[in-house]
Amino acid sequence: MDVPLPPLTQIPPSIAAVSDYEPLARQRMSVQAWAYIAGGAADELTLAENQAAFQRIRLRTRVLADLSGGNTRLQLFGQAFVHPIFLAPVAYQRLAHADGELATALAASAVQAGMVLSTQSSVTLEAVAEQADNPLWFQLYIQPDRAFTEALVKRAEAAGYQALVLTVDAPVNGMRNREQRAGFSLPQGIEAVNLRGMQPLHEPAPPSGGLLLGGALLAAAPTWADVQWLRSLTRLPILLKGVMSAEDAQRAVAEGVDGIIVSNHGGRTLDGQPATIEVLGEIAAVVQRRIPLLLDGGVRRGTDVFKAMALGADAVLLGRPYVYGLATAGASGVAHVVQLLRAELEVTMALTGCRDLASITGACIR
């Protein structure tokens, strides 16, 4: 078995695009860790489609536009950001680099990127908050142990997190064949440290010989009622992550959530779903700018960021690309990934005649 290479101490000049990090990251991760980070559900059709769908969208250039005073600034929930590129929640980042989420937080602060920390972080939420100097949001899975979940929310509030990102599309794990074939299990010393002390769910066999339906796990899965329960616990903005239909988006607005993240979990839960960019337009049509709308899944170029915003997103989140940067060169790699995308976004804006994010509309794409 090949021994993973050590992280680079400086960024090679040959890295010209985010995609250049992927082969370098693979050389620096174990086979099992790579299967976990890079893999998707089942045949990985949705994983591939997330990127392919972006490539089918074409841009419309405009010339001789007045671009004076151009910028990429935005505000979400009263928080100011200098660009719309956020770091999505990714679990167990110490699989990619020894510093894990601490390095990601350092990079996010350096490039002024919003960061969402996973419930299943391999570093405590308090330690990450101490490292960060930029807005942090906390991604939450509502656990079967509701009392533990409430305590986790209070910990995030006390540590200074400024929003809760409730992931709603993964009541069970997808069938990740790549992980199974690689024999993935968490190595010693890496765990979901924020979940220490949680009461385990007792899972007797479902009745009538079933495998999953009718069992304890799905009986404890969150519902719309739990969104209201979460609202009763906190004054922080609540975003729902994992919305992929206009119907659910409409229900989310009616339930009073503060934001929506269009996401198919990076193709990691249910294979055969459409790409997130394909459903963004229909969701934006029902949301009608009443609450912020974000997107993740398949973003690999600044042009992808632009396309998402043209179809109604206020910002995008990166997942695997920054983890590949993390594996390759630690905090420097993460920061460089964001800077590459930000530079590409600004070039795209200039060549399409958009001086600011509000100028990016559906008229900018074909």
VOPAGU-2260 file (C-alpha; in pm, 1 decimal, decimal comma):
REM VOPAGU-2260
SITE   aa  ch    i         X         Y         Z
SITE  MET   A    0       0,0       0,0       0,0
SITE  ASP   A    1     135,8     341,5     -92,8
SITE  VAL   A    2     223,3     569,4     197,1
SITE  PRO   A    3      55,2     912,6     163,3
SITE  LEU   A    4     289,7    1198,2      80,8
SITE  PRO   A    5     332,7    1480,4     333,7
SITE  PRO   A    6     151,6    1812,2     277,9
SITE  LEU   A    7     329,1    2071,0      67,4
SITE  THR   A    8     489,6    2366,3     244,6
SITE  GLN   A    9     423,6    2607,5     -42,5
SITE  ILE   A   10     182,2    2628,1    -333,7
SITE  PRO   A   11     339,1    2513,4    -663,9
SITE  PRO   A   12     307,4    2768,7    -947,0
SITE  SER   A   13     170,1    2487,0   -1163,9
SITE  ILE   A   14    -161,9    2500,7    -974,5
SITE  ALA   A   15    -372,2    2722,7   -1198,6
SITE  ALA   A   16    -723,0    2594,8   -1121,7
SITE  VAL   A   17    -912,5    2434,2    -835,0
SITE  SER   A   18    -917,7    2102,3   -1019,8
SITE  ASP   A   19    -536,2    2088,7   -1006,8
SITE  TYR   A   20    -558,9    2017,0    -633,8
SITE  GLU   A   21    -748,9    1689,5    -669,9
SITE  PRO   A   22    -462,4    1460,2    -784,5
SITE  LEU   A   23    -225,7    1623,1    -535,9
SITE  ALA   A   24    -472,4    1562,9    -253,6
SITE  ARG   A   25    -521,4    1199,7    -350,5
SITE  GLN   A   26    -145,8    1140,8    -313,8
SITE  ARG   A   27    -162,4    1276,1      41,7
SITE  MET   A   28    -456,7    1078,2     177,1
SITE  SER   A   29    -501,7     713,8     264,0
SITE  VAL   A   30    -713,7     499,5      34,3
SITE  GLN   A   31    -985,5     486,4     299,6
SITE  ALA   A   32    -985,2     861,6     367,5
SITE  TRP   A   33    -996,5     936,4      -5,6
SITE  ALA   A   34   -1294,3     705,0     -49,6
SITE  TYR   A   35   -1478,3     889,5     227,3
SITE  ILE   A   36   -1406,5    1242,3     106,0
SITE  ALA   A   37   -1425,0    1191,7    -271,2
SITE  GLY   A   38   -1697,7     928,3    -292,0
SITE  GLY   A   39   -2071,2     959,0    -347,6
SITE  ALA   A   40   -2376,2     740,0    -315,3
SITE  ALA   A   41   -2419,6     419,2    -518,2
SITE  ASP   A   42   -2303,5     466,7    -881,0
SITE  GLU   A   43   -2209,1     832,1    -814,3
SITE  LEU   A   44   -2429,5     958,7   -1096,8
SITE  THR   A   45   -2548,9    1260,0    -897,3
SITE  LEU   A   46   -2193,5    1330,6    -785,8
SITE  ALA   A   47   -2084,6    1358,6   -1149,9
SITE  GLU   A   48   -2397,6    1542,2   -1260,6
SITE  ASN   A   49   -2341,6    1822,2   -1008,3
SITE  GLN   A   50   -2040,9    1932,9   -1213,0
SITE  ALA   A   51   -2166,4    1836,5   -1557,8
SITE  ALA   A   52   -2482,9    2045,4   -1526,2
SITE  PHE   A   53   -2280,3    2362,8   -1469,4
SITE  GLN   A   54   -2089,4    2297,4   -1790,9
SITE  ARG   A   55   -2409,2    2295,3   -1996,1
SITE  ILE   A   56   -2490,9    2656,2   -1901,1
SITE  ARG   A   57   -2348,6    2925,8   -2127,1
SITE  LEU   A   58   -2257,2    3284,6   -2042,7
SITE  ARG   A   59   -2360,4    3600,8   -2226,8
SITE  THR   A   60   -2084,7    3860,0   -2253,6
SITE  ARG   A   61   -2159,1    4231,9   -2255,4
SITE  VAL   A   62   -1914,9    4499,8   -2366,1
SITE  LEU   A   63   -1835,9    4862,4   -2278,5
SITE  ALA   A   64   -2010,6    4846,1   -1941,4
SITE  ASP   A   65   -1919,8    5096,8   -1669,2
SITE  LEU   A   66   -1746,4    4881,7   -1406,7
SITE  SER   A   67   -1624,6    5161,9   -1181,0
SITE  GLY   A   68   -1673,8    5089,5    -811,5
SITE  GLY   A   69   -1715,6    4718,6    -877,3
SITE  ASN   A   70   -1719,6    4478,0    -584,0
SITE  THR   A   71   -1846,2    4136,8    -467,8
SITE  ARG   A   72   -1980,4    4242,2    -127,4
SITE  LEU   A   73   -2299,3    4104,7      23,6
SITE  GLN   A   74   -2488,1    4090,9     350,4
SITE  LEU   A   75   -2664,7    3787,8     494,5
SITE  PHE   A   76   -2853,9    3798,4     825,2
SITE  GLY   A   77   -2689,5    4129,0     912,6
SITE  GLN   A   78   -2341,1    3985,1     857,8
SITE  ALA   A   79   -2110,7    4147,0     602,5
SITE  PHE   A   80   -1908,8    3936,0     358,6
SITE  VAL   A   81   -1662,2    4053,3      95,2
SITE  HIS   A   82   -1747,2    3772,7    -147,9
SITE  PRO   A   83   -2016,3    3503,3    -187,1
SITE  ILE   A   84   -1789,6    3196,8    -155,5
SITE  PHE   A   85   -1845,5    3001,1     166,7
SITE  LEU   A   86   -1686,5    2684,4     304,6
SITE  ALA   A   87   -1946,4    2411,3     346,7
SITE  PRO   A   88   -1961,1    2177,1     645,5
SITE  VAL   A   89   -1740,2    1873,4     588,9
SITE  ALA   A   90   -1701,6    1610,0     858,9
SITE  TYR   A   91   -1377,3    1467,1     996,5
SITE  GLN   A   92   -1136,1    1706,6     826,0
SITE  ARG   A   93    -844,2    1558,7    1015,1
SITE  LEU   A   94    -874,1    1273,2     765,0
SITE  ALA   A   95    -726,3    1518,2     514,1
SITE  HIS   A   96    -475,9    1706,5     730,7
SITE  ALA   A   97    -355,0    1680,2    1088,7
SITE  ASP   A   98    -479,4    2031,7    1170,8
SITE  GLY   A   99    -822,3    1959,3    1024,6
SITE  GLU   A  100   -1087,6    2221,0    1086,9
SITE  LEU   A  101    -841,2    2448,8    1266,5
SITE  ALA   A  102    -648,9    2495,6     941,3
SITE  THR   A  103    -973,4    2553,8     751,7
SITE  ALA   A  104   -1081,3    2820,8    1001,4
SITE  LEU   A  105    -743,3    2991,8     974,2
SITE  ALA   A  106    -771,5    2997,1     595,5
SITE  ALA   A  107   -1130,5    3119,8     602,6
SITE  SER   A  108   -1022,9    3410,9     820,2
SITE  ALA   A  109    -731,5    3493,7     591,0
SITE  VAL   A  110    -950,4    3513,1     278,7
SITE  GLN   A  111   -1260,9    3645,1     457,4
SITE  ALA   A  112   -1476,0    3347,8     366,1
SITE  GLY   A  113   -1778,6    3245,5     565,8
SITE  MET   A  114   -1732,9    2899,2     717,6
SITE  VAL   A  115   -1988,7    2641,5     826,8
SITE  LEU   A  116   -1857,7    2392,0    1082,8
SITE  SER   A  117   -1991,7    2037,1    1077,5
SITE  THR   A  118   -2156,4    1875,9    1378,1
SITE  GLN   A  119   -1918,0    1588,4    1298,8
SITE  SER   A  120   -1609,9    1807,0    1310,6
SITE  SER   A  121   -1296,0    1631,3    1428,8
SITE  VAL   A  122   -1209,5    1943,2    1633,9
SITE  THR   A  123   -1437,0    2090,5    1900,0
SITE  LEU   A  124   -1663,1    2374,9    1796,2
SITE  GLU   A  125   -1513,4    2590,4    2071,8
SITE  ALA   A  126   -1156,4    2539,9    1948,8
SITE  VAL   A  127   -1255,5    2630,8    1593,9
SITE  ALA   A  128   -1432,6    2945,0    1716,7
SITE  GLU   A  129   -1116,8    3052,1    1901,6
SITE  GLN   A  130    -916,3    3010,4    1579,5
SITE  ALA   A  131   -1156,1    3200,0    1353,8
SITE  ASP   A  132   -1167,8    3572,8    1288,8
SITE  ASN   A  133   -1464,3    3572,5    1052,3
SITE  PRO   A  134   -1833,6    3479,9    1072,4
SITE  LEU   A  135   -1889,3    3115,9    1164,2
SITE  TRP   A  136   -2209,4    2918,2    1119,6
SITE  PHE   A  137   -2275,5    2581,9    1282,5
SITE  GLN   A  138   -2418,6    2289,1    1086,7
SITE  LEU   A  139   -2658,3    2083,9    1294,9
SITE  TYR   A  140   -2796,9    1734,1    1270,4
SITE  ILE   A  141   -3093,8    1696,5    1504,1
SITE  GLN   A  142   -2995,1    1390,1    1701,6
SITE  PRO   A  143   -3230,6    1122,9    1838,1
SITE  ASP   A  144   -3112,4    1249,5    2177,7
SITE  ARG   A  145   -3301,7    1579,4    2166,7
SITE  ALA   A  146   -3164,7    1698,3    2503,0
SITE  PHE   A  147   -2811,7    1654,8    2371,0
SITE  THR   A  148   -2910,1    1844,0    2055,4
SITE  GLU   A  149   -3039,3    2133,2    2265,5
SITE  ALA   A  150   -2713,2    2142,9    2460,4
SITE  LEU   A  151   -2519,7    2144,4    2133,6
SITE  VAL   A  152   -2717,1    2447,3    2012,1
SITE  LYS   A  153   -2640,9    2628,6    2336,1
SITE  ARG   A  154   -2271,2    2547,9    2299,4
SITE  ALA   A  155   -2269,2    2693,9    1948,1
SITE  GLU   A  156   -2441,9    3009,7    2068,0
SITE  ALA   A  157   -2201,7    3049,2    2359,1
SITE  ALA   A  158   -1900,8    3006,6    2129,9
SITE  GLY   A  159   -2020,5    3287,4    1902,5
SITE  TYR   A  160   -2158,0    3104,4    1599,2
SITE  GLN   A  161   -2389,7    3337,0    1409,3
SITE  ALA   A  162   -2630,4    3099,2    1233,3
SITE  LEU   A  163   -2748,3    2738,9    1244,9
SITE  VAL   A  164   -2745,6    2530,0     927,3
SITE  LEU   A  165   -2989,3    2244,0     980,9
SITE  THR   A  166   -2914,0    1955,6     744,7
SITE  VAL   A  167   -3244,5    1790,7     655,2
SITE  ASP   A  168   -3161,5    1554,5     367,3
SITE  ALA   A  169   -2982,9    1274,0     550,6
SITE  PRO   A  170   -3209,0    1093,3     800,7
SITE  VAL   A  171   -3006,7     786,6     696,0
SITE  ASN   A  172   -2671,6     747,4     522,7
SITE  GLY   A  173   -2663,7     682,3     151,1
SITE  MET   A  174   -2521,5     356,8      14,3
SITE  ARG   A  175   -2163,3     468,0     -41,7
SITE  ASN   A  176   -2015,4     179,4    -231,8
SITE  ARG   A  177   -1672,4     336,5    -271,3
SITE  GLU   A  178   -1634,7     358,3     107,3
SITE  GLN   A  179   -1747,2      -2,2     149,6
SITE  ARG   A  180   -1504,4    -130,1    -110,2
SITE  ALA   A  181   -1219,5      59,9      54,9
SITE  GLY   A  182   -1310,6     -77,1     397,2
SITE  PHE   A  183   -1354,3     271,8     541,8
SITE  SER   A  184   -1360,8     323,2     916,4
SITE  LEU   A  185   -1242,7     618,7    1120,2
SITE  PRO   A  186    -878,9     579,8    1223,1
SITE  GLN   A  187    -781,7     591,1    1586,6
SITE  GLY   A  188    -776,6     946,9    1720,3
SITE  ILE   A  189   -1036,6    1087,4    1480,0
SITE  GLU   A  190   -1396,7    1111,5    1595,4
SITE  ALA   A  191   -1697,3    1342,3    1602,4
SITE  VAL   A  192   -1570,3    1517,9    1913,8
SITE  ASN   A  193   -1875,1    1743,9    1946,2
SITE  LEU   A  194   -2094,9    1437,1    1997,9
SITE  ARG   A  195   -1906,1    1294,8    2294,9
SITE  GLY   A  196   -2146,3    1200,4    2572,4
SITE  MET   A  197   -2454,2    1164,7    2353,1
SITE  GLN   A  198   -2690,5     883,1    2444,2
SITE  PRO   A  199   -2680,9     614,2    2173,6
SITE  LEU   A  200   -2996,3     517,1    1989,2
SITE  HIS   A  201   -3111,9     165,6    2066,3
SITE  GLU   A  202   -3211,0       9,5    1735,7
SITE  PRO   A  203   -3416,4    -308,7    1767,7
SITE  ALA   A  204   -3493,4    -482,4    1440,3
SITE  PRO   A  205   -3786,8    -325,4    1250,2
SITE  PRO   A  206   -4111,1    -523,6    1265,8
SITE  SER   A  207   -4226,7    -758,6     990,8
SITE  GLY   A  208   -3873,4    -837,4     880,8
SITE  GLY   A  209   -3802,3    -490,3     743,7
SITE  LEU   A  210   -3450,7    -353,3     713,5
SITE  LEU   A  211   -3507,8      16,7     780,6
SITE  LEU   A  212   -3870,3     126,2     743,5
SITE  GLY   A  213   -4062,3     100,3    1068,3
SITE  GLY   A  214   -3745,4      97,1    1276,0
SITE  ALA   A  215   -3618,3     316,8    1557,2
SITE  LEU   A  216   -3384,0     525,2    1342,6
SITE  LEU   A  217   -3653,3     666,2    1116,3
SITE  ALA   A  218   -3894,3     700,3    1407,2
SITE  ALA   A  219   -3644,4     939,8    1566,1
SITE  ALA   A  220   -3571,5    1128,4    1241,3
SITE  PRO   A  221   -3656,6    1501,0    1245,6
SITE  THR   A  222   -3973,9    1638,8    1089,0
SITE  TRP   A  223   -4114,1    1984,6    1019,6
SITE  ALA   A  224   -4225,2    1994,3    1383,9
SITE  ASP   A  225   -3860,0    1977,8    1487,1
SITE  VAL   A  226   -3785,6    2290,8    1286,9
SITE  GLN   A  227   -4029,8    2477,1    1509,9
SITE  TRP   A  228   -3879,4    2307,7    1814,4
SITE  LEU   A  229   -3534,8    2430,2    1709,2
SITE  ARG   A  230   -3673,5    2780,1    1657,9
SITE  SER   A  231   -3797,6    2774,2    2017,9
SITE  LEU   A  232   -3442,6    2708,8    2139,9
SITE  THR   A  233   -3254,2    2988,0    1967,8
SITE  ARG   A  234   -3267,8    3335,4    1820,5
SITE  LEU   A  235   -2995,8    3253,1    1567,7
SITE  PRO   A  236   -3094,2    3246,8    1198,8
SITE  ILE   A  237   -3185,8    2894,7    1086,1
SITE  LEU   A  238   -3106,9    2775,0     734,4
SITE  LEU   A  239   -3234,5    2444,9     595,3
SITE  LYS   A  240   -2965,7    2258,5     401,0
SITE  GLY   A  241   -3076,1    1985,4     163,7
SITE  VAL   A  242   -3380,4    2137,7      -6,0
SITE  MET   A  243   -3417,8    2008,6    -364,1
SITE  SER   A  244   -3780,6    2081,5    -455,3
SITE  ALA   A  245   -4000,0    2387,7    -496,1
SITE  GLU   A  246   -4259,3    2227,3    -267,7
SITE  ASP   A  247   -4016,2    2191,8      21,9
SITE  ALA   A  248   -3881,3    2541,8     -38,4
SITE  GLN   A  249   -4233,1    2683,4     -22,6
SITE  ARG   A  250   -4299,3    2492,3     300,0
SITE  ALA   A  251   -3971,0    2618,8     445,6
SITE  VAL   A  252   -4067,8    2980,0     380,6
SITE  ALA   A  253   -4410,6    2918,8     532,7
SITE  GLU   A  254   -4249,0    2763,0     839,7
SITE  GLY   A  255   -4046,7    3080,2     892,4
SITE  VAL   A  256   -3694,5    2954,1     829,7
SITE  ASP   A  257   -3438,2    3224,3     764,6
SITE  GLY   A  258   -3258,7    3073,8     466,4
SITE  ILE   A  259   -3235,4    2774,1     233,6
SITE  ILE   A  260   -2935,5    2587,0      98,4
SITE  VAL   A  261   -3011,8    2398,3    -221,3
SITE  SER   A  262   -2808,5    2082,1    -176,6
SITE  ASN   A  263   -2808,9    1712,9    -259,6
SITE  HIS   A  264   -2540,3    1647,0       1,0
SITE  GLY   A  265   -2272,2    1648,7    -265,0
SITE  GLY   A  266   -2424,4    1338,0    -419,7
SITE  ARG   A  267   -2360,0    1143,9     -98,7
SITE  THR   A  268   -2713,7    1046,1       5,4
SITE  LEU   A  269   -2952,5     949,3    -277,0
SITE  ASP   A  270   -2808,0     872,1    -618,6
SITE  GLY   A  271   -3019,6     962,2    -920,9
SITE  GLN   A  272   -3114,0    1310,9    -803,7
SITE  PRO   A  273   -3068,2    1604,7   -1040,5
SITE  ALA   A  274   -2781,0    1845,5    -999,5
SITE  THR   A  275   -2840,1    2128,8    -755,6
SITE  ILE   A  276   -2794,2    2391,6   -1027,9
SITE  GLU   A  277   -3075,3    2224,4   -1226,4
SITE  VAL   A  278   -3335,1    2277,1    -952,4
SITE  LEU   A  279   -3209,5    2614,4    -830,4
SITE  GLY   A  280   -3423,3    2813,3   -1075,5
SITE  GLU   A  281   -3753,3    2653,4    -975,5
SITE  ILE   A  282   -3673,8    2697,6    -608,4
SITE  ALA   A  283   -3575,0    3061,3    -659,4
SITE  ALA   A  284   -3907,0    3116,5    -837,5
SITE  VAL   A  285   -4108,3    3017,7    -530,3
SITE  VAL   A  286   -3877,2    3179,6    -274,6
SITE  GLN   A  287   -3890,2    3513,5    -461,2
SITE  ARG   A  288   -3605,3    3667,1    -262,1
SITE  ARG   A  289   -3805,2    3652,5      60,8
SITE  ILE   A  290   -3516,1    3474,1     231,9
SITE  PRO   A  291   -3153,7    3414,4     129,1
SITE  LEU   A  292   -3092,7    3122,1    -105,2
SITE  LEU   A  293   -2757,2    2945,5    -119,4
SITE  LEU   A  294   -2631,3    2648,1    -322,0
SITE  ASP   A  295   -2368,2    2380,2    -291,6
SITE  GLY   A  296   -2266,6    2089,0    -511,9
SITE  GLY   A  297   -2036,5    2088,7    -814,8
SITE  VAL   A  298   -1884,2    2436,4    -785,1
SITE  ARG   A  299   -1535,6    2414,5    -936,0
SITE  ARG   A  300   -1494,0    2747,4   -1120,8
SITE  GLY   A  301   -1567,9    3111,2   -1060,1
SITE  THR   A  302   -1797,6    3086,0   -1359,5
SITE  ASP   A  303   -1998,5    2829,0   -1160,6
SITE  VAL   A  304   -2038,6    3080,0    -879,0
SITE  PHE   A  305   -2160,0    3334,0   -1135,0
SITE  LYS   A  306   -2405,6    3088,9   -1294,1
SITE  ALA   A  307   -2554,1    3002,7    -956,3
SITE  MET   A  308   -2606,9    3367,5    -876,2
SITE  ALA   A  309   -2762,7    3428,9   -1218,8
SITE  LEU   A  310   -3016,6    3157,3   -1136,3
SITE  GLY   A  311   -3108,6    3308,3    -801,2
SITE  ALA   A  312   -2847,8    3211,9    -541,0
SITE  ASP   A  313   -2715,1    3473,6    -300,7
SITE  ALA   A  314   -2398,2    3273,3    -231,2
SITE  VAL   A  315   -2243,5    2930,7    -286,5
SITE  LEU   A  316   -2067,9    2680,6     -64,0
SITE  LEU   A  317   -1760,6    2472,9    -148,3
SITE  GLY   A  318   -1708,1    2122,5     -14,5
SITE  ARG   A  319   -1460,6    1879,5    -167,5
SITE  PRO   A  320   -1250,1    2146,3    -348,1
SITE  TYR   A  321   -1129,7    2313,5     -29,9
SITE  VAL   A  322   -1072,9    1977,3     139,9
SITE  TYR   A  323    -844,4    1887,3    -149,6
SITE  GLY   A  324    -661,3    2213,0     -85,0
SITE  LEU   A  325    -644,0    2124,4     284,7
SITE  ALA   A  326    -495,8    1781,2     214,2
SITE  THR   A  327    -242,5    1926,7     -29,0
SITE  ALA   A  328    -110,1    2225,1     164,9
SITE  GLY   A  329    -307,5    2280,7     485,1
SITE  ALA   A  330    -445,1    2627,5     550,4
SITE  SER   A  331    -251,7    2772,1     256,3
SITE  GLY   A  332    -419,5    2527,8      19,9
SITE  VAL   A  333    -768,4    2612,9     146,0
SITE  ALA   A  334    -701,0    2984,8     113,0
SITE  HIS   A  335    -562,9    2941,6    -237,5
SITE  VAL   A  336    -871,7    2748,6    -351,1
SITE  VAL   A  337   -1096,1    3034,2    -241,0
SITE  GLN   A  338    -870,9    3295,7    -399,7
SITE  LEU   A  339    -868,3    3109,9    -732,8
SITE  LEU   A  340   -1247,1    3099,5    -743,1
SITE  ARG   A  341   -1280,3    3458,1    -631,2
SITE  ALA   A  342   -1042,3    3577,2    -904,7
SITE  GLU   A  343   -1233,3    3378,1   -1166,7
SITE  LEU   A  344   -1563,3    3520,1   -1042,5
SITE  GLU   A  345   -1437,8    3878,3   -1072,8
SITE  VAL   A  346   -1303,9    3817,0   -1425,1
SITE  THR   A  347   -1640,5    3667,5   -1522,2
SITE  MET   A  348   -1824,1    3967,1   -1380,5
SITE  ALA   A  349   -1602,0    4207,8   -1571,4
SITE  LEU   A  350   -1651,5    4024,7   -1901,8
SITE  THR   A  351   -2028,4    4005,0   -1861,1
SITE  GLY   A  352   -2065,1    4369,2   -1761,2
SITE  CYS   A  353   -2159,0    4311,2   -1396,6
SITE  ARG   A  354   -2011,4    4558,5   -1152,5
SITE  ASP   A  355   -2164,8    4397,2    -842,1
SITE  LEU   A  356   -2355,1    4087,3    -736,3
SITE  ALA   A  357   -2693,0    4254,3    -780,7
SITE  SER   A  358   -2609,7    4296,5   -1150,0
SITE  ILE   A  359   -2587,6    3922,1   -1200,5
SITE  THR   A  360   -2927,1    3812,1   -1331,2
SITE  GLY   A  361   -3079,2    3551,6   -1556,6
SITE  ALA   A  362   -3004,3    3776,7   -1852,7
SITE  CYS   A  363   -2634,0    3694,6   -1803,5
SITE  ILE   A  364   -2667,2    3328,3   -1903,9
SITE  ARG   A  365   -2811,7    3120,5   -2186,3
